[in-house]
Amino acid sequence: MIIHPQIQGCVARNCHPIGCRAAVMQQIASVRAEGSFNGPKRVLVLGASSGFGLASRITLAFGAGAGAGADTVGVSFERGPSDKGLGSAGWYNNIWFRKEAEQAGRIAVNLIGDAFSDAMRQQAIETIRQQLGQVDLVIYSLASGIRVLADGTQVRSVLKTTGQPFSGWGLDLEHDALVQQSLAPATPEEIRDTVTVMGGEDWQLWMQALQQADCLAPGAQTVAYSYIGPESTYPLYRDGTIGYAKEHLHATAETINLQLAEVGGHAWVSVCKALVTKASAYIPVLPVYLGLLMGVMKERGVHEGCIEQMQRLFATKMYGPRGVVADGNRLIRMDDHELDPAIQAAVSALWSKVTPDNFHALGDFAGLRQDFLQLNGFGLPGVDYGEPVSVASLTELMP
Ligand code: NAI
């Protein structure tokens, strides 16, 4: 079959499996071009199949370990091909990553299922014991709208503001247009639920389980990803439900850090730059800020995609010559370029002028759209999109 992109609002409804391979290969090539660094050798990645988690895994497998690269176990929640469709981009990313990593002599195991569940924690522990012995680094990169608790209760996160309602232009990727969007204030219960899903509790459960099972190597580290953003986005993010969850994540890093003292380890939060991913494209209004930011950062030569951010994180701010480079709050600041006052002044000036008629002229919305399509395997150089994809051969591919 010939596969064309299907986008609904800001959600991709399909993916191009062969294009996903090209996207993974592009990230591997980018990491290889940067050369190796002395990173961890055995890594568990929670949320390994897309966005920051995938970029972390690729960086560590193909860039870390003084040329040898890391062995990895990756956990993700993805769909394979079925009568409902071809499956998700992350499903194929896992497959192509594993094939390339194995070809390079690395161990690469994909565990597909619910990372919030005790069953998945047990499966990961067994896999680590059998395949890696212990791990030197645990990456926490889950982005989810729902968490099922141990007693079966389903808790949903919401993307809302707190305090006053907030409205502004949002991006409709399906129609390549701006639309008015508003964020209603969340109820206390919605804030609490979002903290339950996206806060630090689950990260702590993972670290406790791994430590109790003796799966953490001496000096093991863990890092979770967060966002703060500039003041102009506070109503959307920092002062929104997700911001409350991230505050909880930051506080949990301190608790985990104390727990890890027993193995001589440390827990960190890396505050990353805003980037187009499956998760961020879904946040109301934020993609307009992203399109403007991308334009300004590209113009000034400091734009980074997921892979460049993660390469810089591990090679220079966690495993570089200076070890972990953190601020006074023990946060690793990968948002340093984004928050440069000159960049923010330029973005704010554009944001105040943006309309549905001029947004393409003011920001890099074509670049944002291209990144979004590429996350789903579309629009990659070197892929013949007119060539039919054999569905039968896809069903034989196993993660
Ligand atoms: P993403 O949507 O690209 O990746 C999310 C990953 O979580 C995927 O691998 C998915 O399979 C996995 N996942 C979701 N629910 C799961 C479950 N129940 N069980 C197992 N795996 C599950 O998202 P992205 O943007 O890479 O986000 C990762 C982290 O980075 C999040 O904590 C996010 O807040 C943070 N971050 C994102 C930024 C952005 O601009 N995209 C900026 C700064 C931080």
Residues whose N, C-alpha, C, O or C-beta is under 5 A from the ligand:
A	BS01	NAI	G47 A48 S49 S50 G51 F52 G53 V75 S76 F77 E78 G90 G113 D114 A115 F116 S141 L142 A143 S144 I146 Y225 S226 Y227 C272 K273 A274 L275 T277 K278 A279 S280
